[in-house]
Amino acid sequence: MYKHFFKRVIDFTLALMALLVIWPFLLIIYIWLTIANKGAGALFFQERPGLHGNIFKVIKFKTMTDERDENGKLLPDARRITKVGRFVRSTSIDELPQLFNVLKGDMALIGPRPLLVQYLPLYSPEQARRHEVRPGISGWAQCHGRNAISWTEKFKLDVWYVDNVSLLTDVKVILITIKKVLFKEDINNTSNKSSTMEGFNGNN
């Protein structure tokens, strides 16, 4: 009953309450990033697969400029991310606009993180089960390693969550997420120098 009804009601109510409280803060961040990103804008929209693999546009704060090299190619992420953007990302503030996705019903507060559309054909049938629930702003995998664990481990944790959705599990995820954000744990994968973990190729 919780998984199919109450979870959505609670998500909508909490997201709406949160936005009513923090909208002045979001406005400040929006203005700050608009200036820091050198004309690249403060919001980032990208198509992601959601419930049952249906595509939606996720909303995040943009933490990088659109600076390019002499050939018109975007510079590496590490060179485009701004000091403001690094702070916004390290504190997970960049995720807050996804509360609007929660209101729309594209996402939940807690669930497997929405990944890139290009990964869809690479999933095994078991890995694809992560789309049996709405993707979340935070999730079980984020509480157990985030970008510091392998894709194989991440997908196992996502499927575990699908099979064990409950109010208690969601409360645990929220509490652990708050702790990790406060202590800035597992933000980046230490095996590479990019600002996020390496992409999924179907084998890693």
DRENPA-3360 file (N, C-alpha, C; in nm, 2 decimals, always signed):
BEGIN
1 = MYKHFFKR = +0.08/-0.12/+0.00/+0.00/+0.00/+0.00/+0.09/+0.13/+0.00 ~ +0.19/+0.12/+0.08/+0.29/+0.24/+0.09/+0.35/+0.26/-0.05 ~ +0.40/+0.15/-0.11/+0.48/+0.16/-0.23/+0.39/+0.22/-0.35 ~ +0.26/+0.18/-0.35/+0.18/+0.22/-0.47/+0.08/+0.34/-0.44 ~ +0.08/+0.38/-0.32/-0.01/+0.50/-0.29/+0.05/+0.60/-0.20 ~ +0.07/+0.56/-0.07/+0.11/+0.66/+0.03/+0.25/+0.72/+0.00 ~ +0.34/+0.64/-0.06/+0.47/+0.70/-0.09/+0.46/+0.82/-0.18 ~ +0.37/+0.82/-0.28/+0.35/+0.93/-0.38/+0.29/+1.05/-0.30;
9 = VIDFTLAL = +0.19/+1.02/-0.22/+0.13/+1.13/-0.14/+0.23/+1.20/-0.05 ~ +0.31/+1.12/+0.02/+0.41/+1.18/+0.11/+0.51/+1.25/+0.03 ~ +0.56/+1.20/-0.08/+0.66/+1.27/-0.16/+0.61/+1.41/-0.21 ~ +0.48/+1.41/-0.26/+0.43/+1.53/-0.31/+0.41/+1.64/-0.19 ~ +0.36/+1.59/-0.08/+0.34/+1.68/+0.03/+0.47/+1.74/+0.08 ~ +0.57/+1.65/+0.10/+0.70/+1.70/+0.16/+0.78/+1.79/+0.06 ~ +0.77/+1.75/-0.07/+0.83/+1.84/-0.18/+0.77/+1.98/-0.18 ~ +0.64/+1.98/-0.17/+0.57/+2.11/-0.18/+0.61/+2.19/-0.05;
17 = MALLVIWP = +0.61/+2.13/+0.06/+0.64/+2.20/+0.19/+0.78/+2.25/+0.18 ~ +0.87/+2.17/+0.13/+1.02/+2.21/+0.12/+1.03/+2.33/+0.03 ~ +0.97/+2.33/-0.09/+0.98/+2.44/-0.18/+0.92/+2.57/-0.13 ~ +0.82/+2.56/-0.05/+0.76/+2.68/+0.01/+0.85/+2.74/+0.11 ~ +0.93/+2.66/+0.18/+1.02/+2.71/+0.28/+1.16/+2.76/+0.22 ~ +1.21/+2.69/+0.12/+1.35/+2.72/+0.07/+1.35/+2.80/-0.06 ~ +1.23/+2.84/-0.11/+1.24/+2.91/-0.24/+1.33/+3.04/-0.24 ~ +1.34/+3.11/-0.12/+1.43/+3.23/-0.13/+1.58/+3.18/-0.14;
25 = FLLIIYIW = +1.61/+3.07/-0.08/+1.74/+3.02/-0.09/+1.77/+2.97/-0.23 ~ +1.68/+2.91/-0.29/+1.69/+2.86/-0.43/+1.71/+2.98/-0.52 ~ +1.64/+3.09/-0.50/+1.65/+3.21/-0.58/+1.79/+3.27/-0.57 ~ +1.85/+3.27/-0.45/+1.98/+3.32/-0.43/+2.09/+3.23/-0.51 ~ +2.07/+3.10/-0.50/+2.16/+3.01/-0.57/+2.15/+3.03/-0.72 ~ +2.03/+3.05/-0.76/+2.00/+3.07/-0.91/+2.08/+3.20/-0.96 ~ +2.07/+3.31/-0.88/+2.13/+3.43/-0.92/+2.28/+3.41/-0.91 ~ +2.33/+3.35/-0.81/+2.48/+3.33/-0.79/+2.54/+3.25/-0.91;
33 = LTIANKGA = +2.47/+3.14/-0.94/+2.52/+3.05/-1.05/+2.50/+3.12/-1.19 ~ +2.40/+3.20/-1.21/+2.38/+3.28/-1.33/+2.50/+3.37/-1.36 ~ +2.55/+3.43/-1.25/+2.67/+3.51/-1.26/+2.80/+3.43/-1.28 ~ +2.82/+3.33/-1.20/+2.94/+3.24/-1.20/+2.95/+3.16/-1.33 ~ +2.84/+3.12/-1.40/+2.85/+3.04/-1.51/+2.87/+3.11/-1.64 ~ +2.90/+3.24/-1.64/+2.94/+3.32/-1.75/+2.84/+3.31/-1.87 ~ +2.72/+3.33/-1.84/+2.62/+3.32/-1.95/+2.56/+3.19/-1.99 ~ +2.61/+3.08/-1.92/+2.57/+2.95/-1.95/+2.43/+2.91/-1.88;
41 = GALFFQER = +2.38/+3.00/-1.80/+2.26/+2.97/-1.73/+2.28/+2.90/-1.60 ~ +2.17/+2.90/-1.52/+2.18/+2.84/-1.38/+2.11/+2.71/-1.37 ~ +2.03/+2.67/-1.47/+1.96/+2.54/-1.46/+2.01/+2.45/-1.57 ~ +2.00/+2.32/-1.54/+2.04/+2.22/-1.63/+1.93/+2.12/-1.65 ~ +1.89/+2.10/-1.78/+1.78/+2.01/-1.81/+1.84/+1.89/-1.89 ~ +1.81/+1.77/-1.85/+1.85/+1.66/-1.93/+1.75/+1.54/-1.93 ~ +1.74/+1.48/-2.04/+1.64/+1.36/-2.05/+1.70/+1.25/-1.97 ~ +1.62/+1.19/-1.89/+1.65/+1.07/-1.81/+1.54/+0.97/-1.81;
49 = PGLHGNIF = +1.56/+0.84/-1.80/+1.45/+0.74/-1.79/+1.40/+0.74/-1.65 ~ +1.27/+0.73/-1.64/+1.20/+0.73/-1.51/+1.13/+0.60/-1.49 ~ +1.01/+0.60/-1.43/+0.93/+0.49/-1.40/+0.90/+0.41/-1.53 ~ +0.92/+0.28/-1.53/+0.90/+0.20/-1.65/+0.99/+0.24/-1.77 ~ +1.09/+0.32/-1.75/+1.18/+0.36/-1.85/+1.13/+0.48/-1.93 ~ +1.01/+0.54/-1.89/+0.96/+0.66/-1.96/+1.05/+0.77/-1.94 ~ +1.07/+0.85/-2.05/+1.17/+0.96/-2.05/+1.11/+1.09/-1.99 ~ +1.18/+1.16/-1.91/+1.14/+1.29/-1.86/+1.27/+1.38/-1.85;
57 = KVIKFKTM = +1.25/+1.50/-1.82/+1.36/+1.60/-1.81/+1.39/+1.63/-1.67 ~ +1.51/+1.59/-1.62/+1.55/+1.61/-1.49/+1.60/+1.76/-1.48 ~ +1.57/+1.82/-1.36/+1.61/+1.96/-1.34/+1.72/+1.97/-1.23 ~ +1.83/+2.03/-1.26/+1.94/+2.05/-1.16/+2.00/+2.19/-1.18 ~ +2.06/+2.23/-1.07/+2.14/+2.35/-1.09/+2.26/+2.32/-1.17 ~ +2.30/+2.41/-1.26/+2.41/+2.39/-1.35/+2.54/+2.44/-1.28 ~ +2.64/+2.36/-1.27/+2.76/+2.39/-1.20/+2.88/+2.42/-1.29 ~ +2.86/+2.42/-1.42/+2.97/+2.44/-1.51/+2.94/+2.54/-1.61;
65 = TDERDENG = +3.04/+2.60/-1.67/+3.03/+2.69/-1.78/+3.02/+2.61/-1.91 ~ +3.00/+2.69/-2.02/+2.99/+2.62/-2.15/+3.12/+2.66/-2.23 ~ +3.23/+2.68/-2.16/+3.35/+2.72/-2.23/+3.40/+2.60/-2.32 ~ +3.45/+2.65/-2.44/+3.50/+2.55/-2.54/+3.64/+2.58/-2.59 ~ +3.71/+2.48/-2.65/+3.84/+2.51/-2.70/+3.84/+2.57/-2.84 ~ +3.95/+2.58/-2.90/+3.96/+2.65/-3.03/+3.89/+2.58/-3.14 ~ +3.86/+2.45/-3.12/+3.78/+2.38/-3.22/+3.63/+2.37/-3.19 ~ +3.59/+2.44/-3.09/+3.45/+2.45/-3.06/+3.40/+2.33/-2.97;
73 = KLLPDARR = +3.50/+2.25/-2.92/+3.46/+2.14/-2.83/+3.46/+2.18/-2.69 ~ +3.36/+2.13/-2.61/+3.36/+2.17/-2.47/+3.48/+2.13/-2.40 ~ +3.53/+2.21/-2.31/+3.65/+2.18/-2.23/+3.61/+2.07/-2.13 ~ +3.71/+2.00/-2.08/+3.68/+1.89/-1.98/+3.60/+1.95/-1.86 ~ +3.52/+1.86/-1.80/+3.44/+1.90/-1.68/+3.52/+1.97/-1.58 ~ +3.64/+1.92/-1.55/+3.73/+1.97/-1.44/+3.77/+2.11/-1.47 ~ +3.77/+2.15/-1.59/+3.81/+2.29/-1.63/+3.69/+2.38/-1.64 ~ +3.57/+2.33/-1.65/+3.45/+2.41/-1.67/+3.38/+2.43/-1.54;
81 = ITKVGRFV = +3.40/+2.35/-1.44/+3.33/+2.36/-1.31/+3.38/+2.48/-1.24 ~ +3.30/+2.57/-1.19/+3.34/+2.69/-1.12/+3.35/+2.67/-0.97 ~ +3.41/+2.76/-0.90/+3.43/+2.75/-0.76/+3.29/+2.74/-0.69 ~ +3.20/+2.83/-0.74/+3.06/+2.82/-0.69/+3.00/+2.69/-0.72 ~ +3.02/+2.64/-0.85/+2.96/+2.51/-0.89/+3.02/+2.40/-0.81 ~ +3.14/+2.40/-0.77/+3.20/+2.29/-0.69/+3.14/+2.29/-0.55 ~ +3.12/+2.41/-0.50/+3.05/+2.42/-0.37/+2.91/+2.36/-0.37 ~ +2.84/+2.41/-0.48/+2.70/+2.37/-0.49/+2.69/+2.22/-0.51;
89 = RSTSIDEL = +2.78/+2.16/-0.59/+2.78/+2.02/-0.61/+2.82/+1.94/-0.49 ~ +2.93/+1.98/-0.42/+2.98/+1.91/-0.30/+2.88/+1.91/-0.19 ~ +2.79/+2.01/-0.18/+2.69/+2.01/-0.08/+2.55/+1.96/-0.12 ~ +2.55/+1.91/-0.25/+2.43/+1.85/-0.31/+2.32/+1.95/-0.33 ~ +2.35/+2.08/-0.32/+2.25/+2.18/-0.35/+2.20/+2.17/-0.49 ~ +2.29/+2.12/-0.58/+2.25/+2.11/-0.72/+2.13/+2.02/-0.75 ~ +2.10/+1.93/-0.65/+1.99/+1.84/-0.66/+1.86/+1.90/-0.62 ~ +1.86/+2.01/-0.55/+1.73/+2.06/-0.50/+1.62/+2.10/-0.60;
97 = PQLFNVLK = +1.66/+2.15/-0.72/+1.55/+2.17/-0.82/+1.47/+2.05/-0.86 ~ +1.52/+1.93/-0.83/+1.45/+1.81/-0.86/+1.33/+1.79/-0.77 ~ +1.31/+1.88/-0.67/+1.19/+1.88/-0.60/+1.07/+1.91/-0.69 ~ +1.09/+1.99/-0.80/+0.99/+2.02/-0.89/+0.96/+1.89/-0.97 ~ +1.06/+1.81/-1.00/+1.03/+1.68/-1.07/+0.94/+1.59/-0.98 ~ +0.97/+1.60/-0.85/+0.89/+1.52/-0.75/+0.74/+1.57/-0.76 ~ +0.72/+1.70/-0.76/+0.58/+1.75/-0.77/+0.51/+1.70/-0.89 ~ +0.59/+1.70/-1.00/+0.53/+1.66/-1.13/+0.50/+1.51/-1.14;
105 = GDMALIGP = +0.56/+1.43/-1.05/+0.54/+1.29/-1.05/+0.65/+1.22/-1.13 ~ +0.75/+1.29/-1.18/+0.86/+1.22/-1.26/+0.95/+1.15/-1.16 ~ +0.96/+1.20/-1.04/+1.06/+1.14/-0.95/+0.99/+1.13/-0.81 ~ +1.07/+1.06/-0.72/+1.03/+1.04/-0.58/+1.14/+1.11/-0.50 ~ +1.12/+1.13/-0.37/+1.22/+1.17/-0.29/+1.33/+1.07/-0.27 ~ +1.29/+0.94/-0.26/+1.38/+0.83/-0.25/+1.36/+0.73/-0.35 ~ +1.46/+0.68/-0.42/+1.45/+0.58/-0.52/+1.59/+0.57/-0.60 ~ +1.60/+0.48/-0.69/+1.73/+0.47/-0.77/+1.75/+0.61/-0.84;
113 = RPLLVQYL = +1.87/+0.65/-0.84/+1.90/+0.78/-0.91/+1.88/+0.77/-1.06 ~ +1.82/+0.87/-1.12/+1.79/+0.86/-1.27/+1.92/+0.87/-1.35 ~ +1.95/+0.78/-1.43/+2.08/+0.78/-1.50/+2.06/+0.82/-1.65 ~ +2.16/+0.81/-1.73/+2.15/+0.86/-1.87/+2.07/+0.77/-1.96 ~ +2.00/+0.83/-2.05/+1.92/+0.75/-2.14/+2.00/+0.65/-2.22 ~ +2.12/+0.69/-2.25/+2.21/+0.61/-2.34/+2.24/+0.47/-2.27 ~ +2.22/+0.46/-2.14/+2.25/+0.34/-2.07/+2.14/+0.23/-2.08 ~ +2.02/+0.28/-2.12/+1.91/+0.19/-2.12/+1.93/+0.05/-2.20;
121 = PLYSPEQA = +1.99/+0.05/-2.32/+2.01/-0.08/-2.39/+2.13/-0.16/-2.33 ~ +2.20/-0.10/-2.23/+2.31/-0.17/-2.17/+2.28/-0.25/-2.05 ~ +2.16/-0.23/-1.99/+2.12/-0.30/-1.87/+2.09/-0.45/-1.89 ~ +2.12/-0.53/-1.80/+2.07/-0.67/-1.80/+1.93/-0.66/-1.75 ~ +1.85/-0.77/-1.77/+1.71/-0.77/-1.72/+1.70/-0.74/-1.57 ~ +1.80/-0.79/-1.49/+1.80/-0.76/-1.35/+1.82/-0.61/-1.32 ~ +1.92/-0.56/-1.39/+1.96/-0.42/-1.37/+1.84/-0.33/-1.41 ~ +1.77/-0.36/-1.51/+1.66/-0.28/-1.56/+1.54/-0.27/-1.46;
129 = RRHEVRPG = +1.54/-0.36/-1.36/+1.44/-0.36/-1.26/+1.44/-0.23/-1.18 ~ +1.55/-0.16/-1.19/+1.56/-0.03/-1.11/+1.45/+0.07/-1.16 ~ +1.39/+0.04/-1.28/+1.29/+0.13/-1.33/+1.15/+0.09/-1.29 ~ +1.14/-0.01/-1.20/+1.01/-0.05/-1.15/+0.95/+0.05/-1.05 ~ +1.03/+0.14/-1.01/+0.99/+0.25/-0.92/+1.03/+0.38/-0.97 ~ +0.98/+0.49/-0.92/+1.02/+0.62/-0.97/+1.16/+0.64/-0.92 ~ +1.25/+0.71/-1.00/+1.38/+0.74/-0.96/+1.37/+0.85/-0.85 ~ +1.48/+0.86/-0.76/+1.48/+0.94/-0.65/+1.58/+1.05/-0.65;
137 = ISGWAQCH = +1.56/+1.15/-0.57/+1.67/+1.25/-0.55/+1.78/+1.19/-0.47 ~ +1.75/+1.10/-0.38/+1.85/+1.02/-0.31/+1.80/+0.88/-0.31 ~ +1.89/+0.78/-0.28/+1.85/+0.64/-0.29/+1.94/+0.55/-0.20 ~ +1.90/+0.43/-0.20/+1.98/+0.33/-0.12/+2.12/+0.32/-0.16 ~ +2.15/+0.33/-0.29/+2.29/+0.32/-0.34/+2.37/+0.44/-0.29 ~ +2.30/+0.56/-0.29/+2.37/+0.68/-0.25/+2.41/+0.67/-0.10 ~ +2.34/+0.59/-0.02/+2.37/+0.58/+0.12/+2.48/+0.47/+0.14 ~ +2.51/+0.40/+0.04/+2.61/+0.29/+0.06/+2.73/+0.31/-0.04;
145 = GRNAISWT = +2.77/+0.43/-0.06/+2.89/+0.45/-0.14/+2.88/+0.56/-0.25 ~ +2.76/+0.59/-0.30/+2.74/+0.69/-0.40/+2.83/+0.67/-0.51 ~ +2.92/+0.77/-0.54/+3.01/+0.76/-0.66/+3.13/+0.68/-0.63 ~ +3.15/+0.63/-0.50/+3.27/+0.56/-0.46/+3.26/+0.41/-0.48 ~ +3.14/+0.36/-0.53/+3.13/+0.21/-0.55/+3.11/+0.19/-0.70 ~ +3.13/+0.06/-0.74/+3.12/+0.02/-0.88/+2.98/+0.02/-0.93 ~ +2.96/+0.02/-1.06/+2.83/+0.02/-1.12/+2.76/-0.11/-1.08 ~ +2.83/-0.22/-1.07/+2.77/-0.35/-1.04/+2.71/-0.34/-0.90;
153 = EKFKLDVW = +2.78/-0.29/-0.81/+2.74/-0.27/-0.67/+2.62/-0.18/-0.66 ~ +2.63/-0.07/-0.74/+2.52/+0.03/-0.74/+2.39/-0.03/-0.79 ~ +2.39/-0.11/-0.89/+2.27/-0.17/-0.95/+2.21/-0.27/-0.85 ~ +2.30/-0.35/-0.78/+2.25/-0.44/-0.69/+2.17/-0.37/-0.57 ~ +2.23/-0.26/-0.53/+2.16/-0.18/-0.42/+2.03/-0.12/-0.47 ~ +2.03/-0.08/-0.60/+1.90/-0.02/-0.66/+1.79/-0.13/-0.66 ~ +1.83/-0.25/-0.70/+1.73/-0.36/-0.71/+1.69/-0.40/-0.57 ~ +1.78/-0.40/-0.48/+1.74/-0.43/-0.34/+1.63/-0.33/-0.29;
161 = YVDNVSLL = +1.65/-0.21/-0.32/+1.55/-0.11/-0.28/+1.42/-0.13/-0.35 ~ +1.42/-0.17/-0.47/+1.29/-0.20/-0.54/+1.21/-0.31/-0.47 ~ +1.29/-0.41/-0.42/+1.22/-0.52/-0.35/+1.19/-0.49/-0.21 ~ +1.24/-0.38/-0.16/+1.22/-0.36/-0.01/+1.17/-0.21/+0.02 ~ +1.10/-0.16/-0.07/+1.04/-0.02/-0.05/+0.95/-0.02/+0.07 ~ +0.98/+0.07/+0.16/+0.89/+0.08/+0.28/+0.92/+0.22/+0.34 ~ +0.83/+0.27/+0.42/+0.84/+0.39/+0.49/+0.97/+0.39/+0.57 ~ +1.00/+0.28/+0.65/+1.11/+0.28/+0.73/+1.24/+0.29/+0.65;
169 = TDVKVILI = +1.25/+0.22/+0.53/+1.36/+0.23/+0.45/+1.39/+0.37/+0.40 ~ +1.28/+0.44/+0.36/+1.29/+0.57/+0.31/+1.34/+0.67/+0.42 ~ +1.29/+0.65/+0.54/+1.33/+0.73/+0.65/+1.48/+0.71/+0.68 ~ +1.53/+0.59/+0.67/+1.67/+0.56/+0.68/+1.75/+0.63/+0.58 ~ +1.71/+0.62/+0.45/+1.78/+0.69/+0.34/+1.79/+0.84/+0.37 ~ +1.68/+0.90/+0.41/+1.68/+1.04/+0.43/+1.78/+1.08/+0.54 ~ +1.78/+1.00/+0.65/+1.87/+1.03/+0.76/+2.02/+1.01/+0.72 ~ +2.05/+0.90/+0.65/+2.19/+0.87/+0.61/+2.23/+0.98/+0.50;
177 = TIKKVLFK = +2.14/+1.02/+0.42/+2.17/+1.12/+0.32/+2.21/+1.25/+0.38 ~ +2.13/+1.29/+0.48/+2.16/+1.42/+0.55/+2.30/+1.41/+0.61 ~ +2.34/+1.30/+0.67/+2.47/+1.28/+0.73/+2.58/+1.29/+0.63 ~ +2.56/+1.22/+0.51/+2.66/+1.22/+0.41/+2.68/+1.36/+0.35 ~ +2.57/+1.43/+0.33/+2.58/+1.57/+0.28/+2.65/+1.66/+0.38 ~ +2.62/+1.65/+0.50/+2.69/+1.73/+0.60/+2.84/+1.71/+0.61 ~ +2.88/+1.58/+0.59/+3.02/+1.54/+0.60/+3.08/+1.53/+0.47 ~ +3.01/+1.56/+0.36/+3.06/+1.55/+0.22/+3.12/+1.42/+0.19;
185 = EDINNTSN = +3.05/+1.31/+0.22/+3.11/+1.18/+0.20/+3.07/+1.13/+0.06 ~ +3.16/+1.05/+0.00/+3.14/+0.98/-0.13/+3.09/+1.07/-0.24 ~ +3.14/+1.19/-0.25/+3.10/+1.28/-0.35/+3.16/+1.24/-0.49 ~ +3.29/+1.21/-0.49/+3.35/+1.17/-0.62/+3.42/+1.03/-0.61 ~ +3.43/+0.97/-0.72/+3.50/+0.84/-0.73/+3.65/+0.87/-0.74 ~ +3.72/+0.82/-0.64/+3.87/+0.85/-0.64/+3.95/+0.78/-0.74 ~ +3.89/+0.70/-0.82/+3.97/+0.62/-0.92/+3.99/+0.71/-1.05 ~ +3.93/+0.83/-1.06/+3.95/+0.91/-1.18/+3.95/+1.06/-1.13;
193 = KSSTMEGF = +3.98/+1.15/-1.22/+4.00/+1.29/-1.19/+3.88/+1.37/-1.24 ~ +3.77/+1.31/-1.29/+3.66/+1.38/-1.33/+3.57/+1.42/-1.21 ~ +3.48/+1.51/-1.24/+3.39/+1.56/-1.13/+3.29/+1.46/-1.09 ~ +3.27/+1.36/-1.17/+3.17/+1.25/-1.13/+3.23/+1.12/-1.17 ~ +3.16/+1.01/-1.13/+3.22/+0.87/-1.16/+3.22/+0.84/-1.31 ~ +3.30/+0.75/-1.35/+3.31/+0.71/-1.49/+3.18/+0.66/-1.54 ~ +3.16/+0.67/-1.67/+3.03/+0.63/-1.73/+3.02/+0.48/-1.73 ~ +2.89/+0.43/-1.74/+2.86/+0.29/-1.75/+2.87/+0.24/-1.89;
201 = NGNN = +2.94/+0.13/-1.91/+2.95/+0.07/-2.05/+2.89/-0.07/-2.06 ~ +2.82/-0.11/-1.96/+2.76/-0.24/-1.97/+2.85/-0.35/-1.91 ~ +2.97/-0.32/-1.88/+3.06/-0.42/-1.82/+3.12/-0.38/-1.68 ~ +3.12/-0.25/-1.65/+3.18/-0.21/-1.52/+3.08/-0.21/-1.41;
% end
